[in-house]
Amino acid sequence: MQTQVNGITIAYNDRGAGRPIVFLHAFPLNRTMWATQEHALSSRFRVITIDLRGHGESDAPLWRYTLEQSADDVNALLDQLAIQQAIFAGLSMGGYILFAFYRKYAVRVKGLILADTRAQADTAEGKDGRFQMAQTAYKKGPTAIADIMIPKLLSPTTIQTSTALVQQVRAMIEGNQISGIAGDLMAMAERPDSVPLLKQITCPSQIIVGELDQATPPSDAKLMADQIPDAHLAIIPQAAHLTNLEQPEPFNHIVANFVSELSKPS
Ligand code: MLT
């Protein structure tokens, strides 16, 4: 489905009924990374997956890209869908956007699932790496970005043994426009430190991380779990950064349990 928010077209899926779960994808992917979750969870819950601006079937304008802008897009879509409150799941960049969302729209957040993400801002070296990657996107296109990103997103075993999954991830990356890739990189480089926010998060939170995640390692997940007052941590074996794709069954199980607990009458 498609709609207009904040002057651009945003593509999304809205499947199932019950407690809404809103899924925000990683950089530089799109909403189809959640297809397995949508399939497994939409028989029990209302599952919304969104192509963030710059990705997939949503518009990729030249500007403006900030994590707060993406949070505003999500908020405007929820207004249109008449969803007052939801559980939000964000993986990596999706998690960064959830911190921006929580700063502005905490009242809408019933629970947070923060997967393979981190609260810290980029280091100076990290910001420089973003700039270099934007230059690569501009000069060589999304295929070069896929070559760089796939070893960061998937474990060596997945890359060696799961050709179909590697192709799926490559197709998502190659389907993006350079404006979206560069816009995201600038938005992530400029994001604020969210560590001070962690202690102020009052909703229940589920932290998930792949034990082999090198992009946002288990130490980052532990920091969030230690500082968010009502947080639980799950470390998924045999998964790197894209836990939901590499190990969908344990991932879905953790999400379903968390949402079911939150949906019980209090
Ligand atoms: C992602 O998966 O969204 C990215 O790896 C996040 C990042 O580059 O910091």
Residues whose N, C-alpha, C, O or C-beta is under 5 A from the ligand:
A	BS01	MLT	A26 F27 L91 S92 M93 A215
